[in-house]
Amino acid sequence: MKATFLMTAALALALAACNREEGATAAAEAAAPAATTDGPAAPAPAGADNAAKSEKFLAENAKKPNVKTTASGLQYEVLTEGPEGGATPAATDLVDVHYVGTLIDGVEFDSSRARGAAARFPLNQVIPGWTEGVQLMSEGDRYRFFVPSELAYGETGTPGGPIGPNEALIFDVELLKVTNAERNAENAAKFMADNGKKAGVKTTASGLQYEVLAEGKAGGRQPTDASKVSVHYEGKLVNGTVFDSSYARGAPIEFPLNAVIPGWTEGVQLMSEGDKYRFYIPPALGYGVLGTQGGPIGPNEALIFEVELLKVVD
């Protein structure tokens, strides 16, 4: 097993801000044949046609009773509100979202829901309409954004499609989670401090916490950091969200104990075959300030693992 034993898929994100300015004028001129006095006038460039349609759409949409317009021209509608107390992101935060993007004619061009996986990205690294709009939301909210082209992909659109030049866009966005490294570190420290006071929880010199859930038969082998072990486990965030489970996959996993996160390397060495422990792992013994690429573990998150040591393989 690799050092990061969690199975984390990189999430595709088609919302990254692209270069909307360079070559736009040249592309429009090349696409539009010159008008002559001997024949019919040349058709308007696609960009000009899209701009007119987008302007008309946004002007009419702004009149709807539930639609609000910001100073930048971004329009939005609140579809549902999440529970009170949900975090509101800053531009520098990581956000986890589900979203569906459509053109103003209803054609869907991107959807995290269709892919079956939420997207995670830094909020200041996407199109301006997203950077502004998602900061209006709190965790659990679902908004619909109507994004003018100048806050999206502008005069160039997306090369090769599906978004043309000067096209307004519509996004349904559900804000699932806001991740802030400093806030996570504070929350993790508080969780570990409170958890360490609970009956049955022991704390090692490194800060790893554990409790014994069940003991195996006497005489079971105890691993060293050079051992390969076979285990069943379930990993959770401190809010209870399960992010990985060998139980759910229906098969235990084998790995060298020196090739996983430090909290595992230390903790499993406390166990003997047949034991079941619960580990509470501070960020420094987990995935630290980076978390896992693309999720599900954010920067500076404390983790909880229930681990059953089945066998010391070698």
C-alpha positions in Angstrom: 0.0 0.0 0.0 1.2 3.5 -0.7 2.1 6.0 1.9 -1.2 7.7 1.6 -3.5 4.7 1.9 -6.7 6.5 1.4 -8.2 6.2 -2.0 -8.7 9.8 -3.1 -9.7 10.6 -6.7 -8.7 13.8 -8.3 -11.9 15.7 -9.0 -12.3 17.3 -12.4 -13.1 21.0 -12.3 -14.1 22.7 -15.6 -14.6 26.1 -13.9 -10.9 27.2 -13.8 -10.5 30.8 -14.9 -9.1 30.9 -18.4 -7.5 33.6 -20.5 -10.5 35.6 -21.7 -8.7 38.5 -23.3 -5.8 37.5 -25.6 -6.7 37.0 -29.2 -10.4 37.8 -28.8 -10.4 40.7 -31.2 -8.3 38.8 -33.8 -10.6 35.8 -33.5 -13.7 37.8 -34.0 -12.3 39.6 -37.0 -11.2 36.3 -38.6 -14.6 34.7 -38.1 -16.5 37.6 -39.7 -16.3 37.9 -43.5 -16.1 41.5 -44.7 -19.3 43.1 -46.1 -19.3 44.1 -49.7 -21.5 46.5 -51.7 -22.2 43.8 -54.3 -23.9 41.3 -52.1 -25.8 40.8 -48.9 -24.3 42.0 -45.6 -22.1 39.5 -43.8 -23.8 37.8 -40.8 -23.0 39.2 -37.3 -20.1 37.4 -35.5 -21.2 34.7 -33.0 -19.8 36.8 -30.2 -22.0 39.8 -31.0 -25.1 37.6 -31.3 -24.3 35.9 -28.0 -23.7 39.2 -26.3 -27.1 40.5 -27.4 -28.9 37.4 -26.3 -27.1 37.3 -23.0 -27.8 41.0 -22.3 -31.5 40.5 -23.1 -31.7 37.3 -20.9 -30.1 39.0 -17.9 -32.2 42.2 -18.2 -35.4 40.1 -18.2 -34.1 37.7 -15.5 -33.3 40.6 -13.2 -37.0 41.5 -13.0 -38.0 38.2 -11.5 -39.1 38.5 -7.9 -36.6 36.2 -6.2 -33.6 37.3 -8.3 -31.1 39.7 -6.7 -28.3 41.5 -8.6 -25.0 42.6 -7.1 -23.0 45.6 -8.0 -20.8 43.6 -10.5 -23.9 42.4 -12.4 -23.9 38.9 -10.9 -27.5 37.7 -10.4 -28.5 35.0 -7.9 -31.5 33.3 -6.4 -31.6 31.4 -3.1 -33.1 28.0 -3.7 -32.6 26.5 -0.2 -30.8 27.6 2.9 -28.6 25.3 5.0 -28.7 24.9 8.8 -27.8 27.9 11.0 -24.1 28.3 11.9 -22.7 27.0 8.6 -19.4 28.5 7.6 -19.2 31.2 4.9 -16.1 31.1 2.8 -13.5 33.7 2.1 -11.9 33.9 -1.3 -8.8 32.1 -0.1 -10.7 29.1 1.3 -11.2 25.7 -0.2 -14.8 24.8 -1.0 -16.5 21.5 -1.7 -19.5 21.9 -3.9 -22.0 20.1 -6.1 -23.0 22.1 -9.2 -24.7 21.9 -12.6 -23.8 24.4 -15.3 -26.1 25.3 -18.2 -26.2 27.7 -21.1 -29.2 30.2 -21.1 -30.9 27.9 -23.6 -30.9 25.1 -21.0 -28.1 23.0 -22.5 -26.1 21.4 -19.7 -22.3 21.7 -20.2 -20.9 20.5 -16.9 -22.2 18.7 -13.8 -20.5 17.3 -10.7 -23.7 15.5 -9.9 -23.6 13.7 -13.3 -20.0 12.6 -12.4 -21.2 11.4 -9.0 -18.5 13.3 -7.1 -18.4 16.8 -5.5 -15.7 19.2 -6.7 -13.1 20.9 -4.4 -11.1 24.0 -5.4 -9.7 27.2 -4.0 -12.4 29.8 -4.4 -9.9 32.4 -5.8 -8.9 30.1 -8.7 -12.2 29.9 -10.6 -14.2 32.3 -12.7 -15.0 35.7 -11.1 -18.7 34.9 -10.9 -18.0 31.9 -8.8 -15.5 33.7 -6.6 -18.0 36.4 -5.8 -21.1 34.3 -5.7 -20.1 31.4 -3.5 -18.9 33.9 -0.8 -22.5 34.9 -0.4 -23.4 31.3 0.7 -23.0 29.3 3.9 -22.5 25.6 4.2 -25.7 23.7 3.2 -27.1 26.6 1.0 -28.1 26.0 -2.6 -28.1 29.0 -4.9 -28.7 29.6 -8.6 -26.3 32.0 -10.2 -26.8 33.8 -13.5 -23.3 34.9 -14.6 -22.7 37.6 -17.2 -20.0 36.7 -19.7 -17.6 39.3 -18.3 -17.7 37.4 -14.9 -17.3 34.0 -16.7 -15.3 33.2 -19.9 -15.7 36.6 -21.6 -15.0 37.2 -25.3 -13.2 33.9 -25.9 -15.5 31.4 -24.3 -13.8 28.0 -23.8 -11.6 27.0 -26.8 -13.3 24.2 -28.6 -16.6 24.6 -26.7 -18.9 24.1 -25.1 -19.1 27.8 -24.0 -19.1 30.3 -26.8 -17.8 33.9 -26.8 -19.9 36.4 -24.7 -22.2 33.7 -23.3 -24.0 34.2 -20.0 -24.1 31.1 -17.9 -26.4 29.6 -15.2 -25.1 27.5 -12.3 -27.0 25.7 -9.6 -24.5 25.4 -6.7 -24.8 23.6 -3.4 -22.1 24.5 -0.9 -21.2 21.4 1.0 -18.1 22.4 3.0 -15.8 25.3 3.6 -12.2 24.4 4.5 -9.9 27.0 6.1 -6.5 25.7 7.3 -6.3 28.0 10.3 -9.9 27.3 11.5 -9.3 23.5 11.0 -6.2 23.7 13.1 -8.1 25.5 15.9 -11.0 23.0 15.7 -8.6 20.0 15.7 -6.7 21.3 18.8 -10.0 21.9 20.6 -11.3 18.4 19.7 -8.1 16.7 20.8 -8.0 18.6 24.1 -11.6 17.7 24.9 -11.3 14.1 23.7 -8.2 13.5 25.8 -10.2 14.1 29.0 -12.6 11.3 28.2 -12.6 8.1 30.3 -10.7 5.3 28.5 -8.8 7.6 26.1 -5.0 7.5 26.5 -2.5 9.9 25.0 1.0 9.1 23.9 4.0 11.4 24.0 3.5 12.3 20.3 -0.1 13.5 20.9 -1.7 10.4 19.4 -4.9 9.4 21.3 -6.4 5.9 21.5 -8.9 3.7 23.2 -9.1 -0.1 23.3 -12.4 -1.3 21.9 -11.7 -5.1 22.0 -8.7 -7.3 22.9 -7.7 -10.3 20.9 -6.6 -13.7 22.2 -3.5 -13.9 24.4 -0.3 -14.5 22.5 -1.2 -12.6 19.4 1.7 -11.1 17.5 2.6 -7.4 17.9 4.0 -5.6 14.9 7.1 -3.4 14.6 7.4 -0.5 12.2 9.0 -2.8 9.7 6.1 -5.2 9.7 3.5 -5.7 7.0 0.0 -5.9 8.5 -3.5 -6.9 7.5 -6.3 -4.7 8.9 -9.9 -3.7 8.7 -10.5 -0.1 9.3 -12.9 2.9 9.1 -11.8 6.5 8.8 -13.9 9.5 9.8 -13.6 13.2 10.2 -14.3 14.6 13.6 -17.8 15.6 12.4 -18.6 11.9 11.8 -18.2 11.9 8.0 -16.8 8.5 6.9 -14.2 9.1 4.2 -12.8 5.6 3.8 -13.6 2.1 5.0 -12.3 -1.4 4.2 -15.5 -2.7 5.8 -17.5 -0.9 3.1 -15.3 -2.4 0.4 -15.7 -5.8 1.8 -12.0 -6.7 2.1 -9.2 -6.0 4.5 -6.0 -4.3 3.3 -2.4 -5.1 3.7 0.5 -2.6 3.9 3.9 -2.0 5.3 3.5 -0.2 8.6 6.3 2.2 7.8 4.5 3.4 4.6 1.4 5.0 6.1 0.7 8.2 8.0 2.7 8.5 11.3 -0.4 8.1 13.5 -1.0 4.7 12.0 2.7 3.7 12.2 2.8 4.5 15.9 -0.7 3.4 16.8 -0.8 -0.1 15.2 2.4 -1.0 17.0 0.5 -0.7 20.3 -1.9 -3.5 19.1 -1.7 -7.3 19.0 -3.4 -9.6 16.5 -7.2 -9.6 17.1 -7.2 -6.2 18.9 -9.6 -3.4 17.9 -8.6 0.2 18.7 -10.0 3.6 18.0 -7.3 6.2 17.2 -7.7 10.0 17.4 -5.0 11.4 15.2 -3.9 15.1 15.3 -3.1 16.8 11.9 0.7 16.5 12.5 0.4 12.7 12.6 -2.2 12.6 9.7 -2.1 14.6 6.5 -0.9 17.9 8.0 -1.2 21.3 6.4 -1.9 19.9 2.9 -4.7 17.4 3.6 -5.3 15.0 0.6 -5.2 16.3 -2.9 -8.8 16.9 -4.1 -10.3 15.8 -0.8 -11.8 14.3 1.3 -9.4 15.4 4.1 -8.8 19.1 4.4 -5.7 20.9 5.6 -5.0 20.5 9.4 -7.9 18.1 10.0 -7.9 15.7 13.0 -9.0 12.2 12.0 -10.6 9.2 13.8 -9.9 5.6 12.8 -11.3 2.4 14.1 -8.7 -0.3 13.3 -8.9 -4.1 13.7 -5.5 -5.8 13.5 -6.2 -9.1 11.7 -2.7 -10.4 11.1 1.0 -9.5 11.3 1.9 -10.8 7.8 5.7 -10.6 8.2 
